[in-house]
Amino acid sequence: MAKSSLKTLVRVQKFNIDEQRKLLNEQLEVEDKIMQGIKALEDELAQEKAFAEEHPEIGDFGAYFKRYQKQRESLETALQMVRLKINEIQDKIADMFKEQKTFEIVDKNREQQAIQEEEHKMQQTLDEIGTNNYIKKQKQ
């Protein structure tokens, strides 16, 4: 694989990770909204309960409570689904980071190998020049 293709792969991987992060942020926002909905539902239940205790002759708290339970269950199910998506995205991001790190390590190793080869060639050239100078001085 050419040197530039690894750099391209790293750039593509970074882009893909950014896209996954955006998806993760969207899911985290959905999770937050669901949590706010649960909190609002809990607050409403407390208000309704207090009202039912103060005015036992008005309304049917049992019917309200059944509706509350259905809404709560619906929100809990939605919350579980969102959290599953969040975990999947986080796992995917972790795998993508590992892959990106692998690309970066391979690229770094290739660069170090190229530098070592260049230094080795330079040393051979300098050795050859030094040997030629030594031979010329010995002939004189």
N, CA, C and O of each residue as an XYZ file, in Angstrom:
560
protein
N       0.837     -1.164      0.000
C       0.000      0.000      0.000
C       0.887      1.234      0.000
O       1.867      1.300      0.743
N       0.553      2.194     -0.817
C       1.367      3.397     -0.919
C       1.210      4.256      0.328
O       0.221      4.175      1.057
N       2.225      5.079      0.538
C       2.250      5.922      1.732
C       1.032      6.842      1.771
O       0.400      7.011      2.814
N       0.714      7.433      0.624
C      -0.410      8.373      0.598
C      -1.741      7.665      0.825
O      -2.680      8.273      1.339
N      -1.836      6.400      0.454
C      -3.107      5.707      0.649
C      -3.391      5.494      2.133
O      -4.552      5.493      2.543
N      -2.346      5.312      2.945
C      -2.553      5.196      4.391
C      -3.041      6.520      4.970
O      -3.933      6.541      5.818
N      -2.464      7.605      4.518
C      -2.900      8.912      5.001
C      -4.355      9.155      4.583
O      -5.134      9.732      5.342
N      -4.708      8.723      3.402
C      -6.087      8.848      2.936
C      -7.007      8.010      3.808
O      -8.084      8.465      4.194
N      -6.588      6.785      4.123
C      -7.391      5.930      4.995
C      -7.579      6.562      6.372
O      -8.668      6.489      6.942
N      -6.547      7.171      6.900
C      -6.651      7.833      8.211
C      -7.649      8.985      8.126
O      -8.482      9.152      9.017
N      -7.568      9.784      7.053
C      -8.505     10.900      6.888
C      -9.946     10.404      6.766
O     -10.854     10.963      7.381
N     -10.149      9.353      5.972
C     -11.484      8.785      5.804
C     -11.987      8.255      7.145
O     -13.151      8.443      7.500
N     -11.104      7.598      7.880
C     -11.488      7.045      9.179
C     -11.874      8.163     10.147
O     -12.849      8.033     10.887
N     -11.121      9.249     10.146
C     -11.449     10.382     11.013
C     -12.813     10.963     10.644
O     -13.602     11.322     11.518
N     -13.079     11.051      9.346
C     -14.379     11.544      8.889
C     -15.492     10.618      9.372
O     -16.513     11.084      9.877
N     -15.298      9.310      9.218
C     -16.304      8.338      9.651
C     -16.523      8.401     11.160
O     -17.654      8.280     11.631
N     -15.457      8.587     11.907
C     -15.582      8.717     13.362
C     -16.383      9.969     13.703
O     -17.235      9.937     14.591
N     -16.116     11.071     13.004
C     -16.870     12.302     13.242
C     -18.359     12.094     12.964
O     -19.207     12.595     13.702
N     -18.671     11.361     11.907
C     -20.063     11.074     11.578
C     -20.720     10.247     12.679
O     -21.868     10.493     13.051
N     -19.986      9.268     13.193
C     -20.527      8.453     14.276
C     -20.711      9.282     15.543
O     -21.663      9.075     16.295
N     -19.812     10.205     15.769
C     -19.954     11.087     16.937
C     -21.213     11.944     16.817
O     -21.908     12.176     17.806
N     -21.502     12.410     15.606
C     -22.728     13.188     15.398
C     -23.952     12.329     15.718
O     -24.881     12.779     16.389
N     -23.940     11.090     15.230
C     -25.049     10.184     15.526
C     -25.167      9.944     17.031
O     -26.266      9.908     17.583
N     -24.017      9.781     17.680
C     -24.003      9.568     19.122
C     -24.605     10.766     19.849
O     -25.414     10.600     20.762
N     -24.213     11.967     19.446
C     -24.756     13.176     20.073
C     -26.270     13.270     19.874
O     -26.997     13.674     20.782
N     -26.741     12.895     18.680
C     -28.185     12.910     18.428
C     -28.898     11.944     19.372
O     -29.936     12.278     19.943
N     -28.340     10.756     19.531
C     -28.958      9.767     20.412
C     -28.898     10.214     21.873
O     -29.830      9.969     22.640
N     -27.812     10.862     22.249
C     -27.705     11.379     23.623
C     -28.751     12.464     23.878
O     -29.297     12.560     24.977
N     -29.026     13.278     22.860
C     -30.062     14.299     22.990
C     -31.434     13.644     23.133
O     -32.254     14.080     23.941
N     -31.681     12.593     22.344
C     -32.947     11.864     22.449
C     -33.079     11.261     23.846
O     -34.146     11.316     24.458
N     -31.976     10.682     24.347
C     -31.993     10.111     25.696
C     -32.332     11.190     26.725
O     -33.123     10.958     27.639
N     -31.738     12.347     26.571
C     -31.990     13.445     27.509
C     -33.456     13.875     27.457
O     -34.064     14.131     28.497
N     -34.024     13.957     26.254
C     -35.431     14.345     26.123
C     -36.346     13.305     26.769
O     -37.331     13.662     27.416
N     -36.031     12.045     26.600
C     -36.838     10.994     27.224
C     -36.736     11.093     28.738
O     -37.737     10.962     29.442
N     -35.520     11.326     29.240
C     -35.335     11.473     30.692
C     -36.127     12.678     31.218
O     -36.708     12.614     32.301
N     -36.148     13.764     30.456
C     -36.937     14.932     30.845
C     -38.428     14.599     30.840
O     -39.182     15.053     31.700
N     -38.839     13.794     29.849
C     -40.239     13.361     29.783
C     -40.614     12.522     30.989
O     -41.702     12.681     31.543
N     -39.729     11.634     31.398
C     -39.984     10.817     32.588
C     -40.078     11.705     33.824
O     -40.952     11.517     34.669
N     -39.175     12.669     33.920
C     -39.188     13.588     35.070
C     -40.486     14.392     35.090
O     -41.095     14.563     36.146
N     -40.908     14.883     33.929
C     -42.151     15.654     33.849
C     -43.346     14.781     34.227
O     -44.267     15.239     34.903
N     -43.327     13.540     33.794
C     -44.401     12.601     34.127
C     -44.448     12.343     35.628
O     -45.524     12.268     36.220
N     -43.272     12.206     36.236
C     -43.198     12.009     37.690
C     -43.738     13.231     38.435
O     -44.467     13.100     39.418
N     -43.368     14.423     37.950
C     -43.862     15.653     38.577
C     -45.378     15.755     38.456
O     -46.066     16.133     39.404
N     -45.888     15.413     37.274
C     -47.333     15.438     37.052
C     -48.037     14.450     37.975
O     -49.094     14.758     38.527
N     -47.454     13.265     38.145
C     -48.042     12.267     39.045
C     -48.127     12.814     40.464
O     -49.146     12.653     41.136
N     -47.071     13.450     40.913
C     -47.072     14.020     42.265
C     -48.165     15.066     42.411
O     -48.848     15.114     43.434
N     -48.335     15.906     41.391
C     -49.376     16.937     41.435
C     -50.766     16.307     41.456
O     -51.629     16.700     42.240
N     -50.964     15.332     40.587
C     -52.266     14.660     40.523
C     -52.576     13.938     41.826
O     -53.714     13.944     42.295
N     -51.572     13.326     42.398
C     -51.757     12.609     43.665
C     -52.147     13.584     44.770
O     -53.059     13.320     45.553
N     -51.449     14.705     44.821
C     -51.763     15.719     45.827
C     -53.175     16.265     45.622
O     -53.913     16.465     46.586
N     -53.547     16.505     44.363
C     -54.884     17.019     44.065
C     -55.947     15.989     44.446
O     -56.986     16.342     45.004
N     -55.681     14.704     44.141
C     -56.637     13.644     44.463
C     -56.811     13.497     45.968
O     -57.908     13.188     46.434
N     -55.744     13.714     46.736
C     -55.843     13.627     48.194
C     -56.641     14.794     48.771
O     -57.388     14.633     49.736
N     -56.473     15.964     48.172
C     -57.193     17.143     48.647
C     -58.670     17.121     48.253
O     -59.537     17.600     48.984
N     -58.929     16.547     47.067
C     -60.300     16.549     46.538
C     -60.704     15.120     46.172
O     -60.797     14.805     44.985
N     -60.943     14.264     47.132
C     -61.250     12.869     46.834
C     -62.571     12.682     46.080
O     -62.772     11.648     45.442
N     -63.456     13.650     46.144
C     -64.744     13.512     45.473
C     -64.670     13.822     43.976
O     -65.581     13.467     43.227
N     -63.589     14.485     43.532
C     -63.443     14.877     42.126
C     -62.506     13.904     41.413
O     -61.437     13.575     41.928
N     -62.903     13.454     40.248
C     -62.043     12.673     39.373
C     -61.841     11.242     39.811
O     -62.343     10.781     40.837
N     -61.072     10.562     38.968
C     -60.770      9.144     39.186
C     -59.252      8.984     39.085
O     -58.688      8.896     37.994
N     -58.618      8.949     40.240
C     -57.154      8.836     40.256
C     -56.688      7.500     39.686
O     -55.618      7.423     39.082
N     -57.492      6.439     39.875
C     -57.135      5.112     39.358
C     -56.982      5.115     37.847
O     -56.047      4.515     37.316
N     -57.894      5.784     37.150
C     -57.813      5.861     35.683
C     -56.573      6.659     35.270
O     -55.863      6.287     34.335
N     -56.326      7.767     35.988
C     -55.124      8.558     35.698
C     -53.870      7.710     35.907
O     -52.946      7.747     35.095
N     -53.846      6.950     36.995
C     -52.657      6.163     37.313
C     -52.395      5.093     36.254
O     -51.241      4.817     35.927
N     -53.456      4.490     35.717
C     -53.283      3.499     34.635
C     -52.674      4.169     33.401
O     -51.769      3.621     32.770
N     -53.171      5.341     33.069
C     -52.619      6.078     31.922
C     -51.164      6.456     32.194
O     -50.314      6.362     31.308
N     -50.889      6.877     33.409
C     -49.514      7.201     33.813
C     -48.596      5.990     33.632
O     -47.502      6.120     33.083
N     -49.033      4.820     34.089
C     -48.210      3.615     33.976
C     -47.913      3.278     32.523
O     -46.794      2.891     32.189
N     -48.918      3.426     31.655
C     -48.705      3.143     30.220
C     -47.694      4.121     29.635
O     -46.790      3.727     28.898
N     -47.854      5.396     29.968
C     -46.914      6.400     29.459
C     -45.506      6.144     29.989
O     -44.526      6.248     29.252
N     -45.416      5.811     31.264
C     -44.113      5.550     31.879
C     -43.456      4.349     31.216
O     -42.265      4.380     30.903
N     -44.232      3.291     31.002
C     -43.704      2.086     30.362
C     -43.238      2.386     28.939
O     -42.203      1.889     28.497
N     -44.002      3.191     28.241
C     -43.625      3.582     26.877
C     -42.307      4.361     26.868
O     -41.434      4.117     26.036
N     -42.183      5.288     27.794
C     -40.944      6.073     27.883
C     -39.763      5.191     28.298
O     -38.660      5.355     27.777
N     -39.979      4.278     29.210
C     -38.905      3.371     29.637
C     -38.440      2.492     28.476
O     -37.243      2.262     28.305
N     -39.392      2.005     27.682
C     -39.039      1.185     26.514
C     -38.232      2.009     25.509
O     -37.223      1.546     24.978
N     -38.690      3.234     25.259
C     -37.962      4.115     24.335
C     -36.564      4.395     24.872
O     -35.601      4.441     24.106
N     -36.450      4.580     26.171
C     -35.151      4.849     26.790
C     -34.210      3.660     26.617
O     -33.032      3.836     26.305
N     -34.728      2.462     26.818
C     -33.905      1.259     26.630
C     -33.417      1.146     25.186
O     -32.257      0.809     24.947
N     -34.297      1.426     24.228
C     -33.921      1.346     22.814
C     -32.827      2.368     22.477
O     -31.869      2.057     21.770
N     -32.985      3.572     22.988
C     -31.992      4.621     22.726
C     -30.656      4.245     23.353
O     -29.601      4.443     22.749
N     -30.706      3.710     24.550
C     -29.449      3.328     25.208
C     -28.761      2.185     24.478
O     -27.532      2.134     24.440
N     -29.520      1.276     23.903
C     -28.921      0.224     23.070
C     -28.220      0.834     21.861
O     -27.102      0.447     21.521
N     -28.887      1.790     21.217
C     -28.282      2.464     20.058
C     -27.003      3.194     20.475
O     -25.997      3.161     19.766
N     -27.059      3.851     21.629
C     -25.891      4.578     22.132
C     -24.727      3.613     22.344
O     -23.598      3.900     21.944
N     -24.997      2.478     22.966
C     -23.944      1.483     23.197
C     -23.380      0.953     21.883
O     -22.169      0.771     21.757
N     -24.246      0.705     20.908
C     -23.781      0.229     19.602
C     -22.871      1.254     18.939
O     -21.817      0.910     18.405
N     -23.283      2.503     18.978
C     -22.484      3.567     18.360
C     -21.154      3.717     19.088
O     -20.117      3.887     18.447
N     -21.169      3.657     20.413
C     -19.926      3.772     21.175
C     -18.981      2.618     20.853
O     -17.774      2.824     20.723
N     -19.513      1.419     20.726
C     -18.685      0.265     20.350
C     -18.097      0.450     18.959
O     -16.927      0.149     18.719
N     -18.920      0.949     18.049
C     -18.460      1.177     16.678
C     -17.349      2.229     16.650
O     -16.360      2.074     15.934
N     -17.515      3.289     17.425
C     -16.495      4.342     17.487
C     -15.197      3.774     18.061
O     -14.112      4.082     17.567
N     -15.305      2.956     19.090
C     -14.102      2.356     19.690
C     -13.374      1.490     18.664
O     -12.149      1.551     18.561
N     -14.118      0.686     17.908
C     -13.503     -0.139     16.868
C     -12.850      0.714     15.792
O     -11.769      0.394     15.296
N     -13.525      1.806     15.437
C     -12.975      2.690     14.411
C     -11.694      3.363     14.904
O     -10.755      3.545     14.129
N     -11.647      3.733     16.177
C     -10.430      4.325     16.739
C      -9.281      3.317     16.700
O      -8.148      3.672     16.373
N      -9.579      2.060     17.033
C      -8.543      1.024     16.989
C      -7.994      0.880     15.574
O      -6.785      0.784     15.366
N      -8.902      0.866     14.613
C      -8.493      0.728     13.218
C      -7.661      1.933     12.778
O      -6.641      1.781     12.104
N      -8.104      3.129     13.163
C      -7.360      4.336     12.821
C      -5.968      4.298     13.442
O      -4.983      4.649     12.792
N      -5.890      3.875     14.692
C      -4.593      3.794     15.370
C      -3.674      2.821     14.646
O      -2.475      3.069     14.513
N      -4.240      1.714     14.180
C      -3.449      0.742     13.421
C      -2.875      1.392     12.168
O      -1.692      1.237     11.868
N      -3.722      2.125     11.435
C      -3.245      2.820     10.233
C      -2.122      3.791     10.568
O      -1.121      3.866      9.856
N      -2.296      4.538     11.663
C      -1.289      5.526     12.053
C       0.022      4.851     12.453
O       1.099      5.350     12.127
N      -0.060      3.729     13.150
C       1.156      3.013     13.558
C       1.886      2.464     12.342
O       3.108      2.574     12.242
N       1.133      1.870     11.415
C       1.754      1.338     10.196
C       2.413      2.473      9.421
O       3.532      2.323      8.932
N       1.727      3.604      9.308
C       2.286      4.746      8.584
C       3.555      5.250      9.267
O       4.543      5.550      8.597
N       3.533      5.342     10.585
C       4.713      5.800     11.324
C       5.876      4.825     11.135
O       7.015      5.245     10.927
N       5.589      3.529     11.208
C       6.644      2.525     10.997
C       7.237      2.624      9.600
O       8.449      2.497      9.420
N       6.379      2.850      8.616
C       6.887      3.008      7.240
C       7.768      4.238      7.116
O       8.806      4.197      6.456
N       7.365      5.322      7.739
C       8.176      6.540      7.695
C       9.524      6.320      8.372
O      10.555      6.755      7.859
N       9.521      5.645      9.528
C      10.780      5.360     10.224
C      11.665      4.447      9.383
O      12.881      4.630      9.328
N      11.057      3.475      8.735
C      11.834      2.574      7.885
C      12.438      3.332      6.709
O      13.589      3.090      6.344
N      11.682      4.238      6.116
C      12.199      5.036      5.006
C      13.356      5.915      5.474
O      14.349      6.059      4.760
N      13.239      6.503      6.660
C      14.316      7.333      7.203
C      15.561      6.491      7.443
O      16.669      6.906      7.105
N      15.379      5.300      8.031
C      16.516      4.417      8.286
C      17.190      3.994      6.985
O      18.417      3.944      6.910
N      16.395      3.689      5.960
C      16.970      3.318      4.671
C      17.758      4.482      4.080
O      18.844      4.289      3.534
N      17.212      5.684      4.187
C      17.896      6.867      3.666
C      19.200      7.102      4.429
O      20.228      7.410      3.824
N      19.159      6.955      5.758
C      20.376      7.121      6.558
C      21.408      6.045      6.207
O      22.605      6.322      6.142
N      20.931      4.813      5.980
C      21.840      3.726      5.607
C      22.509      4.018      4.256
O      23.712      3.806      4.099
N      21.731      4.500      3.288
C      22.291      4.851      1.980
C      23.299      5.986      2.110
O      24.355      5.970      1.477
N      22.961      6.971      2.940
C      23.868      8.106      3.142
C      25.157      7.619      3.783
O      26.244      8.040      3.389
N      25.044      6.732      4.769
C      26.231      6.201      5.441
C      27.088      5.402      4.464
O      28.315      5.493      4.505
N      26.469      4.630      3.596
C      27.220      3.861      2.592
C      27.964      4.804      1.651
O      29.119      4.570      1.295
N      27.276      5.876      1.257
C      27.909      6.851      0.365
C      29.096      7.511      1.066
O      30.165      7.657      0.472
N      28.912      7.907      2.318
C      30.004      8.530      3.062
C      31.153      7.550      3.279
O      32.321      7.932      3.197
N      30.826      6.287      3.557
C      31.868      5.262      3.712
C      32.654      5.088      2.422
O      33.879      4.965      2.438
N      31.938      5.081      1.308
C      32.605      4.916      0.008
C      33.509      6.111     -0.280
O      34.624      5.940     -0.772
N      33.033      7.325      0.023
C      33.853      8.522     -0.190
C      35.079      8.460      0.703
O      36.193      8.743      0.262
N      34.870      8.088      1.965
C      35.999      7.985      2.891
C      37.003      6.942      2.435
O      38.210      7.170      2.518
N      36.524      5.800      1.956
C      37.418      4.745      1.474
C      38.191      5.228      0.254
O      39.396      4.993      0.158
N      37.527      5.893     -0.669
C      38.193      6.412     -1.871
C      39.255      7.456     -1.494
O      40.348      7.464     -2.060
N      38.932      8.323     -0.548
C      39.926      9.311     -0.104
C      41.126      8.637      0.547
O      42.268      9.043      0.331
N      40.866      7.615      1.339
C      41.947      6.869      1.995
C      42.852      6.208      0.946
O      44.078      6.255      1.040
N      42.218      5.600     -0.040
C      43.016      4.939     -1.095
C      43.838      5.972     -1.845
O      45.005      5.710     -2.135
N      43.285      7.133     -2.172
C      44.017      8.157     -2.888
C      45.210      8.648     -2.066
O      46.288      8.870     -2.616
N      45.025      8.818     -0.755
C      46.120      9.280      0.094
C      47.201      8.218      0.184
O      48.384      8.552      0.241
N      46.824      6.946      0.199
C      47.797      5.871      0.276
C      48.622      5.786     -1.007
O      49.801      5.436     -0.956
N      48.027      6.098     -2.142
C      48.735      6.059     -3.421
C      49.711      7.222     -3.544
O      50.704      7.117     -4.264
N      49.456      8.288     -2.879
C      50.322      9.464     -2.987
C      51.521      9.340     -2.156
O      52.354     10.246     -2.134
